[in-house]
Amino acid sequence: MTGRQGWIGVIALLLSVTSPLKAREIWTDGVPDAYFKHFVEFYKADPSAMGRWATGLTRISTEQLDYTLKALDTTQFTYLYPMEIKGYDLPRHNGIPTEELSLMAVRAGKLIPVPYQIDEFDKTGLIWIEGENDSKAEGEPGIFDDFDELVFMFRDGGWDRFDPAQHTLAEGQMLEEIRLDSPRNKPRYLYLVRNNSERSRADYVEVNLDEGWIQTTLMRMEYEPKDFTQIQSMAPRLGPHKDENVFDNVYVNISTGILNQNLRVDLDTRKNIKATPLAVRDGAVRASMLVKARVWYAYLPTFFSQKFQVDFYEQSVTIPSRFAIGSMKVLKFFLMFLREPRIHFAIDFQNLDGARLTFDSVYNDKQYGIVDGTMSDFETRMNATRLPGDWLHLDSNQGWEMFFSNHMPVVPNGLFDAFLDGVTMNMFYEDDANSTTKYEHDPGATPRLGFQSEGIPDTVIDLMGAIPKLDFQNMDSLGEAIVALAAAEQDGAFEKYDEVVNKKLAELKADGRIGTVDELADAFIADLDRMNFSGIPRDTFNQIVHQAIVDTTPAVDQIHHGQVLARMITLASDQGIDIRRLRYATMDNTLWFPAWVGEGGASDFQWQVSHAPTATPLGPVAVPASKPAHPPEAAPAAAAPAATPLSGSSATAP
């Protein structure tokens, strides 16, 4: 454990970065000892303490800070880590009204309520908000069932287990004990309770759609209420840099031919691309904003629009990009109309003098670019790098940092990457105080960061045209599509698709990049594992896919997709799994906002992301009868859940 934890940024501890690897400077101020010790004990006893005491801790000393963080037994990462448990992982309790459920933990010898929420979703994986979704709800709204999510923070679990001889459940019924395990922390325990009216006062994030702002303990973001792409400011709420805006603008430009590469149009976030917040599910732990993106042209809305969601937590933001049945239709639409598109995406920062920036694919020598208004040789190399790798790290030099976890299913030089022929892409980085653009509010690139690409992948176009012609309109899940596609193999529906893929695989084999079928399956899983599939546990699904490829593929360049899908159905059935449970996949690209990535540096923080805490339901707890708020209803009978660990994150690690 590093001893430097997640809420360090909240109290704005300054970091000294006059050289890229220099340690943080010591803050010698301090709050009165009596006040500080009282806070530590109160915080260990109640998760709501930080929000209620934060303003009194702005002058905390480094020594006091480290003492507090050690007392909390969390790493920098596990302090800010949100967890999720799906309803199908708690089958015993499916069928209970969600308003009757809550979470509790033993803290400082008492059973207390902790922050939590239960979120529901539609059939495509979007957050369910009554009256706002285009698809039907998954399950029954208001009832805890299969694909609902129980959301909480790892840090809010208690170290002590419930003991009826020592602890009292004054009201309601205790349903389930849940153990939280972390590679670098002691186990924690939570308790799912029914018909207990107690609730924690903690509220980690708040959104106001009418006024256009998002606020957490750490930061405040303001945006144009009718267009989320028009972010006006992002600033820390506490510390020496309180209310100092570090954000200038976010800009997207798409220049493309329409049916003809010479008939070009320019679309950008200043005029044509709008993202309108529609509604928000604002809970104690996260706020999920439902947003509608629409392309406008000649001041009129076009027929292209797409809904997506953004999840805000206390110290992270996740955009769970979805891959569902409808995703294929959107992709085919783009490929049908667009010709030679050029995409430029940039985030323009300000007030970040002395900040450091690097990313995974250029981090071999642990080098950083320093924001000083001029481009160094290393920064020039960053600017020419094709893909960032698994992560990107920005140290603001203001007591907080930004760490981007990349979950796009394209490993650099991996299998999916090989199918992107015809596309040129590279990271975009500029550190130039004199560089100006038409879209920025304040002049200068200090820094400006993003990516740019040109072209459409020829092989992907061929694959889109070769997808078997089936009616996907009435299918609710990826699993249903797998069943239908496997059946189509008998009619030769995959002949053209197999031909396109095997041609590319033959090239990879000839180049020595993939030599055996096992290597092919491994390469496929390496890309697939960046995505989070809902309905079947990650490891189980990966094993099924890997085995299906190995069992049905005689050689690297002789894959038969229909046979692979049919084998997946059989392998799943052998394990008692209906493949139709596979609903959708998300690419949970996440911006973490730690105060510091820790002594191990950015690569160690990424290790923690990929070895995140797990949750294991342990079963019911024997508790003496208490007076319920009202008589509990009988839940449907179900088998007791197995005590197997569950990954629980808004940003499932690769």
Sequence and secondary structure as in RCSB ss.txt:
>XXXX:A:sequence
MTGRQGWIGVIALLLSVTSPLKAREIWTDGVPDAYFKHFVEFYKADPSAMGRWATGLTRISTEQLDYTLKALDTT
QFTYLYPMEIKGYDLPRHNGIPTEELSLMAVRAGKLIPVPYQIDEFDKTGLIWIEGENDSKAEGEPGIFDDFDEL
VFMFRDGGWDRFDPAQHTLAEGQMLEEIRLDSPRNKPRYLYLVRNNSERSRADYVEVNLDEGWIQTTLMRMEYEP
KDFTQIQSMAPRLGPHKDENVFDNVYVNISTGILNQNLRVDLDTRKNIKATPLAVRDGAVRASMLVKARVWYAYL
PTFFSQKFQVDFYEQSVTIPSRFAIGSMKVLKFFLMFLREPRIHFAIDFQNLDGARLTFDSVYNDKQYGIVDGTM
SDFETRMNATRLPGDWLHLDSNQGWEMFFSNHMPVVPNGLFDAFLDGVTMNMFYEDDANSTTKYEHDPGATPRLG
FQSEGIPDTVIDLMGAIPKLDFQNMDSLGEAIVALAAAEQDGAFEKYDEVVNKKLAELKADGRIGTVDELADAFI
ADLDRMNFSGIPRDTFNQIVHQAIVDTTPAVDQIHHGQVLARMITLASDQGIDIRRLRYATMDNTLWFPAWVGEG
GASDFQWQVSHAPTATPLGPVAVPASKPAHPPEAAPAAAAPAATPLSGSSATAP
>XXXX:A:secstr
  S  GGGGGGT     SSTT           HHHHHHHHHHHHH TTHHHHHGGGGTT  HHHHHHHHHHHT  
HHHHH EEEEEGGGSGGGTTSBGGGEEEEEEETTEEEE   EEE BBTTS B  TTT SS BSS TTB  TT EE
EEEGGGSBSB   TTT    BSEEEEEEEEEETTEEEEEEEEEES         EEEETTTTEEEESSEEEEEET
TEEEEEEEEEESSSTTTT   EEEEEEEEEEEESSTTSEEEEETTTTEEEEEEEEEE SS EEEEEEEEEEETTE
EEEEEEEEEEEE SSEEEEEEEE HHHHHHHHHHHHHEEEEEEEEEEEE S TT EEEEGGG TT   EE SSS 
 HHHHHHHT S   SEEEEE SSS EEEEE   S  TTSHHHHT TT EEEEEEEEETT   SS SSSSEEEEEE
EEEES  HHHHHHHHHS     TT  SHHHHHHHHHHHGGGTTTHHHHHHHHHHHHHHHHTTS  SHHHHHHHHH
HHHTTSEESSS HHHHHHHHHHHHHHH SSTT   HHHHHHHHHHHHHHTT  GGG   EEEEEEEE  S   TT
HHHHHHHHHHT  EEEEEE       B SS               EE  SS   
